[in-house]
Amino acid sequence: MTEKHFANIIFLIKQSRDNAIKAVNVELVNLYWNVGAYINKQLSESNWGEKTVDELADYIQKSHPELKGFNRRGLYRMKQFYEIYSSDSIVSPVMTQLQVTENQLNKIVSLSMTQLEISDIRTTILAQVSWTHHLTLIGRTKTSTEREFYLKLTIKENYSVKELDRQINSGLFERTMLGNKKTSPQLNNLHPEITNAFKDTYVFEFLNLPEPHTESDLQKGLIKQMKNFILELGKDFLYIGEEFKVQVGKSDFFIDLVFYHRGLQCLVAFELKTDKFKPEQLGQLNFYLEALDRDVKKQHENPSIGILLCKDKDSEVVEYAMSRSLSPTMVAEYKTQLPDKKILQQKLHELFEDND
């Protein structure tokens, strides 16, 4: 009983610490935004030259050496941060303006000015991730669409900087934009939001699988690397079991992997195939879903979903196979190596050109 009380105290300490870290991050992002805005304004109005930014960095370093991150590179990153998002629709509607008079400002530092405009972005989406996340997004994304995609995904999935970096490396944005998921009509009817929960292609470069490899190799590798597997699937997935047994009549059947999806509130069965998709494979998966829904699914849960994860697939064959399927299923592909981002970007560029 005493240990339970002690554990409660530890929980309170950790929760308070996490809240403090988040509060500090919000203030830092807001500060860097305003520093960037000020520098941008002075440069754009020709009040400053490029050399002045260097002088500012030297001034801060000499006068306030305790202030870290305000070197020349850091100051220009703050300016870039402001320029990227200042007119963005995800920021401007909720950004507020504060006015600081000269008298108030002189209490902090002696500068000759009549008024300083300060923006408050603490309630915007930008303050929900760390400055290090922003540096990754600024440095590694090429368009506002791509940047917003990863920003919102980072918040939704609570990605660490390392996890965000890995998703960019895997070309998740390009894969999502190019994705042509083949889902059954029944799955689309049950879950209209299904496109946000599953991918057309999964990348398992962390498995280091040999070529060729067996379904057992794939299954064992995914179980061993469950943390990375969940990262690739999405953090709404909760692992239930491997070789999950369902009994029908007097026979036992085993589903490769079973998860529960918190957002969709349903069981998700994964069948692993190390060869090219074959239409007859759907029959086995449909049988498993029927068994899950009849004997495993709880009354308040939605019908189970089946994912056939194949090494390769012909999109036209998948479309034919799915067109009359009455079960909530989809076919996805997996890769064992990180895709070439340049090739993905080129395909995406060609797709946009074709749609013009």
Beta strands, then each sheet from edge to edge (+ up, - down):
strand 1: 96-101
strand 2: 115-120
strand 3: 182-183
strand 4: 201-203
strand 5: 237-248
strand 6: 251-261
strand 7: 266-276
strand 8: 302-312
strand 9: 329-335
sheet 1: 1+ 2-
sheet 2: 3+ 9- 4-
sheet 3: 3+ 9- 8- 7- 6+ 5-
end
